[in-house]
Every structure is written in C-alpha cells, then in structure tokens.
Amino acid sequence: MMHQADTLLHALLLNLEETVEKNRLAASQLSQTSRMQKIRASPTPYFLQNVCRL
C-alpha cells in the first residue's frame, strides 16, 4: 500500500514539475511578446532606446 502511495506521489511531483516548466516557458514567451509590442508601439527607434539605456 505504501509503495502505491509513493509511486502516485512521484508521478504527481513529475507532473507538477512539468507544468511549472511549461508555465515558466509560456511566461517568458509572453514577456518577450509584450516587449516586442512595446518596441513596435514606441515612437523612439529601438536602437536609440538601447543607447539611452547605456
């Protein structure tokens, strides 16, 4: 009985890790997309923004 519980717990943990990784990936893609949209919407050319940041 204990072995079954361990196996189930292990499977749940693996599933959770996978879900967290997928969410992390999706979040980074979203932030890149919003950054690109801000750059496109911005009147200042992208290369000038970078120079100003330095």
ROTORPA-146322 format. One record per residue: residue in three letters; x, y, z of N, C-alpha, C in turn. Coordinates in nm, 4 decimals, padded with zeros to 6 digits. Layout:
@code:ALA n.c1:X n.c2:Y n.c3:Z ca.c1:X ca.c2:Y ca.c3:Z c.c1:X c.c2:Y c.c3:Z
...
***
This chain:
@code:MET n.c1:00.0831 n.c2:-00.1200 n.c3:00.0000 ca.c1:00.0000 ca.c2:00.0000 ca.c3:00.0000 c.c1:00.0873 c.c2:00.1261 c.c3:00.0000
@code:MET n.c1:00.1917 n.c2:00.1253 n.c3:00.0806 ca.c1:00.2802 ca.c2:00.2419 ca.c3:00.0896 c.c1:00.3511 c.c2:00.2658 c.c3:-00.0428
@code:HIS n.c1:00.3894 n.c2:00.1555 n.c3:-00.1111 ca.c1:00.4587 ca.c2:00.1664 ca.c3:-00.2391 c.c1:00.3696 c.c2:00.2360 c.c3:-00.3427
@code:GLN n.c1:00.2404 n.c2:00.2021 n.c3:-00.3411 ca.c1:00.1454 ca.c2:00.2640 ca.c3:-00.4337 c.c1:00.1381 c.c2:00.4146 c.c3:-00.4096
@code:ALA n.c1:00.1332 n.c2:00.4534 n.c3:-00.2838 ca.c1:00.1245 ca.c2:00.5945 ca.c3:-00.2489 c.c1:00.2508 c.c2:00.6686 c.c3:-00.2931
@code:ASP n.c1:00.3655 n.c2:00.6052 n.c3:-00.2726 ca.c1:00.4927 ca.c2:00.6649 ca.c3:-00.3150 c.c1:00.4959 c.c2:00.6845 c.c3:-00.4660
@code:THR n.c1:00.4505 n.c2:00.5823 n.c3:-00.5376 ca.c1:00.4507 ca.c2:00.5887 ca.c3:-00.6839 c.c1:00.3590 c.c2:00.7000 c.c3:-00.7319
@code:LEU n.c1:00.2419 n.c2:00.7101 n.c3:-00.6706 ca.c1:00.1455 ca.c2:00.8139 ca.c3:-00.7071 c.c1:00.2029 c.c2:00.9525 c.c3:-00.6774
@code:LEU n.c1:00.2633 n.c2:00.9651 n.c3:-00.5602 ca.c1:00.3222 ca.c2:01.0931 ca.c3:-00.5204 c.c1:00.4327 c.c2:01.1327 c.c3:-00.6181
@code:HIS n.c1:00.5148 n.c2:01.0367 n.c3:-00.6557 ca.c1:00.6239 ca.c2:01.0616 ca.c3:-00.7501 c.c1:00.5686 c.c2:01.1093 c.c3:-00.8853
@code:ALA n.c1:00.4629 n.c2:01.0418 n.c3:-00.9324 ca.c1:00.4003 ca.c2:01.0787 ca.c3:-01.0594 c.c1:00.3428 c.c2:01.2203 c.c3:-01.0511
@code:LEU n.c1:00.2806 n.c2:01.2521 n.c3:-00.9389 ca.c1:00.2241 ca.c2:01.3866 ca.c3:-00.9214 c.c1:00.3330 c.c2:01.4932 c.c3:-00.9209
@code:LEU n.c1:00.4433 n.c2:01.4632 n.c3:-00.8537 ca.c1:00.5553 ca.c2:01.5582 ca.c3:-00.8496 c.c1:00.6141 c.c2:01.5816 c.c3:-00.9882
@code:LEU n.c1:00.6305 n.c2:01.4740 n.c3:-01.0653 ca.c1:00.6830 ca.c2:01.4884 ca.c3:-01.2009 c.c1:00.5883 c.c2:01.5730 c.c3:-01.2851
@code:ASN n.c1:00.4606 n.c2:01.5471 n.c3:-01.2697 ca.c1:00.3589 ca.c2:01.6215 ca.c3:-01.3437 c.c1:00.3640 c.c2:01.7695 c.c3:-01.3049
@code:LEU n.c1:00.3803 n.c2:01.7955 n.c3:-01.1763 ca.c1:00.3874 ca.c2:01.9331 ca.c3:-01.1270 c.c1:00.5102 c.c2:02.0047 c.c3:-01.1830
@code:GLU n.c1:00.6242 n.c2:01.9367 n.c3:-01.1808 ca.c1:00.7473 ca.c2:01.9961 ca.c3:-01.2344 c.c1:00.7312 c.c2:02.0307 c.c3:-01.3820
@code:GLU n.c1:00.6676 n.c2:01.9398 n.c3:-01.4557 ca.c1:00.6453 ca.c2:01.9613 ca.c3:-01.5985 c.c1:00.5544 c.c2:02.0826 c.c3:-01.6206
@code:THR n.c1:00.4494 n.c2:02.0919 n.c3:-01.5394 ca.c1:00.3553 ca.c2:02.2032 ca.c3:-01.5508 c.c1:00.4237 c.c2:02.3359 c.c3:-01.5186
@code:VAL n.c1:00.5039 n.c2:02.3367 n.c3:-01.4137 ca.c1:00.5769 ca.c2:02.4577 ca.c3:-01.3755 c.c1:00.6693 c.c2:02.5009 c.c3:-01.4894
@code:GLU n.c1:00.7376 n.c2:02.4043 n.c3:-01.5489 ca.c1:00.8305 ca.c2:02.4349 ca.c3:-01.6588 c.c1:00.7554 c.c2:02.4927 c.c3:-01.7793
@code:LYS n.c1:00.6416 n.c2:02.4328 n.c3:-01.8118 ca.c1:00.5608 ca.c2:02.4837 ca.c3:-01.9238 c.c1:00.5136 c.c2:02.6259 c.c3:-01.8952
@code:ASN n.c1:00.4706 n.c2:02.6502 n.c3:-01.7713 ca.c1:00.4241 ca.c2:02.7841 ca.c3:-01.7346 c.c1:00.5366 c.c2:02.8853 c.c3:-01.7405
@code:ARG n.c1:00.6539 n.c2:02.8454 n.c3:-01.6965 ca.c1:00.7703 ca.c2:02.9341 ca.c3:-01.6999 c.c1:00.8024 c.c2:02.9728 c.c3:-01.8444
@code:LEU n.c1:00.7996 n.c2:02.8729 n.c3:-01.9312 ca.c1:00.8260 ca.c2:02.8954 ca.c3:-02.0730 c.c1:00.7208 c.c2:02.9893 c.c3:-02.1329
@code:ALA n.c1:00.5948 n.c2:02.9630 n.c3:-02.1026 ca.c1:00.4864 ca.c2:03.0462 ca.c3:-02.1552 c.c1:00.4999 c.c2:03.1896 c.c3:-02.1049
@code:ALA n.c1:00.5361 n.c2:03.2051 n.c3:-01.9784 ca.c1:00.5514 ca.c2:03.3392 ca.c3:-01.9212 c.c1:00.6658 c.c2:03.4148 c.c3:-01.9876
@code:SER n.c1:00.7764 n.c2:03.3461 n.c3:-02.0147 ca.c1:00.8885 ca.c2:03.4150 ca.c3:-02.0773 c.c1:00.8541 c.c2:03.4526 c.c3:-02.2209
@code:GLN n.c1:00.7782 n.c2:03.3662 n.c3:-02.2892 ca.c1:00.7354 ca.c2:03.3995 ca.c3:-02.4258 c.c1:00.6414 c.c2:03.5196 c.c3:-02.4233
@code:LEU n.c1:00.5528 n.c2:03.5245 n.c3:-02.3237 ca.c1:00.4598 ca.c2:03.6368 ca.c3:-02.3120 c.c1:00.5341 c.c2:03.7668 c.c3:-02.2870
@code:SER n.c1:00.6321 n.c2:03.7626 n.c3:-02.1987 ca.c1:00.7040 ca.c2:03.8862 ca.c3:-02.1675 c.c1:00.7859 c.c2:03.9326 c.c3:-02.2882
@code:GLN n.c1:00.8400 n.c2:03.8378 n.c3:-02.3662 ca.c1:00.9114 ca.c2:03.8756 ca.c3:-02.4882 c.c1:00.8155 c.c2:03.9390 c.c3:-02.5884
@code:THR n.c1:00.6955 n.c2:03.8797 n.c3:-02.6002 ca.c1:00.5953 ca.c2:03.9320 ca.c3:-02.6936 c.c1:00.5545 c.c2:04.0731 c.c3:-02.6543
@code:SER n.c1:00.5293 n.c2:04.0955 n.c3:-02.5255 ca.c1:00.4865 ca.c2:04.2287 ca.c3:-02.4832 c.c1:00.6000 c.c2:04.3297 c.c3:-02.5000
@code:ARG n.c1:00.7238 n.c2:04.2844 n.c3:-02.4806 ca.c1:00.8384 ca.c2:04.3725 ca.c3:-02.5016 c.c1:00.8452 c.c2:04.4140 c.c3:-02.6490
@code:MET n.c1:00.8263 n.c2:04.3163 n.c3:-02.7377 ca.c1:00.8300 ca.c2:04.3464 ca.c3:-02.8811 c.c1:00.7174 c.c2:04.4416 c.c3:-02.9189
@code:GLN n.c1:00.5992 n.c2:04.4230 n.c3:-02.8603 ca.c1:00.4866 ca.c2:04.5113 ca.c3:-02.8908 c.c1:00.5154 c.c2:04.6532 c.c3:-02.8422
@code:LYS n.c1:00.5775 n.c2:04.6648 n.c3:-02.7253 ca.c1:00.6123 ca.c2:04.7975 ca.c3:-02.6738 c.c1:00.7136 c.c2:04.8648 c.c3:-02.7661
@code:ILE n.c1:00.8102 n.c2:04.7858 n.c3:-02.8129 ca.c1:00.9125 ca.c2:04.8401 ca.c3:-02.9024 c.c1:00.8465 c.c2:04.8904 c.c3:-03.0314
@code:ARG n.c1:00.7551 n.c2:04.8102 n.c3:-03.0855 ca.c1:00.6878 ca.c2:04.8491 ca.c3:-03.2101 c.c1:00.6011 c.c2:04.9727 c.c3:-03.1891
@code:ALA n.c1:00.5361 n.c2:04.9807 n.c3:-03.0734 ca.c1:00.4443 ca.c2:05.0913 ca.c3:-03.0471 c.c1:00.5202 c.c2:05.2197 c.c3:-03.0133
@code:SER n.c1:00.6439 n.c2:05.2054 n.c3:-02.9749 ca.c1:00.7219 ca.c2:05.3196 ca.c3:-02.9293 c.c1:00.7644 c.c2:05.4087 c.c3:-03.0458
@code:PRO n.c1:00.7518 n.c2:05.5407 n.c3:-03.0285 ca.c1:00.7951 ca.c2:05.6322 ca.c3:-03.1337 c.c1:00.9481 c.c2:05.6390 c.c3:-03.1465
@code:THR n.c1:01.0177 n.c2:05.6095 n.c3:-03.0367 ca.c1:01.1643 ca.c2:05.6127 ca.c3:-03.0400 c.c1:01.2164 c.c2:05.4848 c.c3:-03.1036
@code:PRO n.c1:01.3036 n.c2:05.4938 n.c3:-03.2006 ca.c1:01.3593 ca.c2:05.3717 ca.c3:-03.2606 c.c1:01.4276 c.c2:05.2838 c.c3:-03.1548
@code:TYR n.c1:01.4193 n.c2:05.1556 n.c3:-03.1773 ca.c1:01.4704 ca.c2:05.0589 ca.c3:-03.0809 c.c1:01.6181 c.c2:05.0814 c.c3:-03.0497
@code:PHE n.c1:01.6990 n.c2:05.1051 n.c3:-03.1515 ca.c1:01.8431 ca.c2:05.1191 ca.c3:-03.1265 c.c1:01.8723 c.c2:05.2432 c.c3:-03.0413
@code:LEU n.c1:01.7913 n.c2:05.3473 n.c3:-03.0556 ca.c1:01.8104 ca.c2:05.4667 ca.c3:-02.9726 c.c1:01.7755 c.c2:05.4391 c.c3:-02.8265
@code:GLN n.c1:01.6698 n.c2:05.3599 n.c3:-02.8058 ca.c1:01.6328 ca.c2:05.3226 ca.c3:-02.6680 c.c1:01.7491 c.c2:05.2511 c.c3:-02.6007
@code:ASN n.c1:01.8134 n.c2:05.1621 n.c3:-02.6745 ca.c1:01.9263 ca.c2:05.0883 ca.c3:-02.6182 c.c1:02.0424 c.c2:05.1807 c.c3:-02.5860
@code:VAL n.c1:02.0699 n.c2:05.2750 n.c3:-02.6730 ca.c1:02.1778 ca.c2:05.3695 ca.c3:-02.6494 c.c1:02.1475 c.c2:05.4541 c.c3:-02.5256
@code:CYS n.c1:02.0222 n.c2:05.4975 n.c3:-02.5142 ca.c1:01.9825 ca.c2:05.5797 ca.c3:-02.3990 c.c1:01.9938 c.c2:05.5016 c.c3:-02.2684
@code:ARG n.c1:01.9694 n.c2:05.3709 n.c3:-02.2749 ca.c1:01.9774 ca.c2:05.2885 ca.c3:-02.1551 c.c1:02.1212 c.c2:05.2767 c.c3:-02.1058
@code:LEU n.c1:02.2164 n.c2:05.2801 n.c3:-02.1952 ca.c1:02.3575 ca.c2:05.2703 ca.c3:-02.1572 c.c1:02.3963 c.c2:05.3997 c.c3:-02.0902
***
